[in-house]
Amino acid sequence: MKAIGGYFELEKEGIGVFPHKNGILLNTGRNALEYILRSIPSIKGIYLPYYTCEVVLEPIKKLNIPFTYYHTNDCFEIAEDINLEEDQYIIVNNYFGIKDSYIDTLLSKFGDHLIVDCAQALFAPILPEVKMFYSIRKFIGVPDGGVAYGISNEQEKWLDIDESYDRLEHLKIRKKQGAETGFGKYQENETKLNNQPILQMSAYTRFASRNIDYNSIITKRRTNYQYLNNALKTKNHLSLPDINSFACPMVYPFIGYIDRDLRKELISKKIFVARYWPNVVPYRDYNREVEMTDQIMPLPIDQRYGKNDMDIIIKTIIQ
């Protein structure tokens, strides 16, 4: 049985233009955030979503920046009226790569105090002078890589260059032997990325990122997303934005019947769905983010798959 989803293998070479060739190219997404935070002359506090990956806290805690959580609603938008003080900033997630239009609406409210987390939105438009950070390996088969925008690149040239030679094994194993065989190595690589110093993007990741057909990736992801949505939208408890409002999705987020262990069923059919994010725990009397973590199935739609693979996912869900 063919595996659908999960971590990537080595990416196929193609002809294309890396969409972030003019960004500040660093070794990880979280270090791209740290680079941004270090560039801000005075920062006395930061708001961040409660529903987010715990690695976002890594640079915030390292720099001893006070932080406050805010809640998000069912549409993955800010659920509170937040008014920033002079030296406060806010991180807003472009969840699943489908909130491009919403991010645009926040510019007038938060201005240059807005920091956009595009870890799940590699192809989201680069907004002039807006602080943004991207993660590459969530969309293509590379071992690492992050990009920062909206700040000076003067410090970049003084950074050492990272090396990726010891982070490639899981990509090679998946390509030759399948997802399950290399999963342990994939987990090891994820651990290696913790608490890395800020470095320039490795030569390997730079090279690999330049030799990919990005237009094909965008087309396949959008086609698969729309195919799933056409089949599942009447069964999906999430209200998703129109596909014309965003550039390229990472996954198709789906919530079905909550009394069914759909995640277990999907994984039993070798349809691998992540859990975003297991670090989220009940927050006082507010459990919405915990429900999102438990119930949202991020269905795979990436460039490795086509209509037949989407049909397998659909059949598993609506059987």
N, C-alpha and C positions, 0 to 999 in steps of 0.2 A: 504494500500500500504506500503510495506516494505521500510524503510529508508536505503539508501546506502551512506556511508561516514559520515563525521562529527566527533565529539569528541568520544572518546572511552567509553565503559562501563568497569566494573571490568573485568580484564583478567581471562581467564580460567587457572586453575592450571594445571601444567604438569611437565614433567621431562626434565630438561635441565641445561645447564651451562650458567650463566650470562656472556655475552662476555666481560664485563668491570669489572670483579671482582678484577682485579689488578690495576685499575685506582684509581685516587683520587676522592672519592665519596662525592659529595656535593649536596646542596639542589636544585639548578637550573642550567640550562645551562649557563645563563648569569653570574652567580656567579662563574662558572667554568672558564669563560673568565676572570673575575676579579681576580681570584686566580692566573691565569697565568700572567696577567699584573703586579700584585703586586710582582711576583717572579723575574721579570726582573730588574736587578740592576739600569740600566739607560735606559730610554726610552723617546726620545724627540719628537716623532711623530709616527703616525700610518696611513697607508692607509687602506681603507675599501671600499667594493663595494657600489655603489650608490643603486644598487638593492639588498637590504637586509632588515631584520626586524629592526624596530626602537629600540627594546630592546637591541641590540648589543651596541647601544650608551650609554646605562645606566651606565655600569662600566667605559667606556671611559671618559664620562663627570664627573662622580664621582671622578675620579683620576686626572682630569684636564689635560688630555693628548691631545695635538693638533692633529687634524685628517684631512685627505684629502680624498675626494671621488675619486674613479676611475670608469670608465665605463666598462661594459661587452658587449660582442657581442651576436649574435644569437645562438651561441653554448655554452653560459654560461661560457665564458672564458674571461680573461683580454683583453681589447681592446686597451690598451696603452702600451708603452714601459716604464716600471717603473724601475728606478734604485735607490735603497735605500742607504741612507747615513748610517754612522756607528751606530747611535742610533735610526734608524727608523725600523719599522716592518710593515708587511702587513698581513691583514686578507683575506683569500681566502675561498669562500663558496664551499662546495661540494653540489651543487644544486640538490635537489630532490633525492639525493643519487645515482646519475648516473655519477659522475665525478671522480671516483676513479683513473682511469688511468691518467687523466689530472693532478690531484694533484701530482702524482708521477713525472711528467715532471717538476714541479716547484721547486723540491728540489735542483737541481744543480744551479739554478739561485738565489734563496733566502736563502738557507741553514737554519741556526738556527734563521733567522729573519722571517721565515714563521710561521703563526698561521692559522691552518685549522679549519674552522667552520663546524663541522659535525652535527649540530642541525637537519639536514634533512637526515643524513646518519649514522644511529645507528650502522650499520654493516660494515661500511667502515674499511679497515685494519688499525690497529694501527701501525704507522710508528715509528721505534725506534728513540728516542730522539727528535722527532718533537712535537712542541707545538700544541695540538689538544684539542677541547672540544666538548662534545656530550650532547644531551638532550634526555631523555628517554621517556617522555610522548607523544611524537609525533609518537611513534611506538607501544606502548603497553598501557594497561589500568591502569596506575598509575597516581597519582595526581601531581607529581613533580619529581625532580631528575636530576642531571647533573654530568658529569665526565670530569676530566682534565688529560692531559698527557704532558710529556715532561719537567716537572719541579720537583723540590724536593717536597716530601710529608711530610717534617718535621713539617710544620705548621698545617697540617690536624689534628693531634692528639690533638692539643690545642683548636680546635674549639668545640663549643657546638653542640649537636645533634638536628636537626630540628624535628618538630612534624607535622604529616599529618592528624591528626584526624578531623580537621575542613575543609579539602579539598577533602573529599571523596564523598560528597552527590551527585554531578552530575554523578559520575561513577555508583552509586547505582541506581539512578533514571533511567538512560538510560537503564540499564540492565533489570529493571522491568517494566518501563512505556514508554520507547521510547525516541527518540532523542529530539523531540520538547518540551516535558514536562520538561526535565532537562536543556534546553539550557541556561536559565537565571542563573541557578546555575553554569553552566560551565563558563559563562562570569564572574561571581563573583569570581570564583577560579582563572581565568586568572589575574584579578585585584589584588588578594591577593599576587600573585607572584611578583608584582612590588616592587622594592626597598627593597627586603629582605636582611638582613645581610648574610654574608657568614657563612654557617653552614654545618656540616656534614649531609649527606643524612639521612632522617628519618628512624627509625626502620621499619616502615610499608613498605616503598618503597624498602628498602633492602630485606626484607623478600619476598615481592611479586615478585621482580625481579629475585629471585633465583628459583622460582617455575613455570617456563614457558618453553614450548617446542619451543626454538628458531629456531631449524632446520625446524620445521613445518612452522613457520612464514616466514622464508626466502623462502622456497619452494613455499608457496601459493602466496606470493607477486611477485616472479619472474614469476610464471606460469600465474598469472593474467595480469601482465605487458606485457608478450609476446603475450598473447591472444588478448589484446587490440591493440597491435602494429601490429599484423598480419592483423587485420580488418581495422585499421585506418591509417596506415602509408602513404598510397597514398593520404589521405585527410589532413594529419598533415603538417602544414607549418613549423614545427620545424624539424631540422635535429638532430636526437638523436643518441647517441653512441650505439654500439653493446652491447647487454645484457651481453656478456662475458667479457666486460671491467669493470664491476662494481659488487659489492657483492649483494646488495639488494636495490631496489628502494623504496622510500617513496610513490610516486604517479606516474601516467603516465601523463606527461605534454603534453597538446594538444592545438594547435591553429587551428581553422577552418576558416570559412568565417567571415570576420570582420564586415560585414553588418548584422549579425544575432546575436540576444541577446541570445547566447547559454547558458550562465550562468543562465539566468532567466528560460529558458526551462528546464534545468537540475534540478534546484531547485523545479520547479513546479511538477516534477516527483519524488520528494523526493530523488534526487541524489545530495548530499551536496558537493559542491566544494568550497574550500577556495579561498581567494584573497591574493596572495603574491606579494607585500605587500601594503596595502592601504596608508601607510605613504609616499610612493614614489610620488613626485610631479614633474612637469616639471623643468628641470635643465638647465637654460639659453636657448640655442637653441637646446639642446639635449633631445629628447623625447623618445628614445628607451626604457628606463626603465619603463616609464609610459605606453607605449604600451604593454610591457611585463606584467605589473600589470593588465591591463585591459583585455588583450586578452588570456593569458594563462589559460587554464582550467586544474587544477591538479586533474585528474580523480582518484577516490578512487580504490585501488587495494589491500587493506590490508587483513589480515588473517581472517576477518569475512566473506569474500565473496568468491564465486566460479564462475563457468562458467555461470550459469543462471543469476547471478547478472551482469556479464560483458556483457552478451547479451542484457540486459535491457539498459545499458549505450550505447552500440553500436547502438541499434535500435533508441534510442532518438537522437543520433547524425546524423545518415545517413538516417533517415526517409524522 
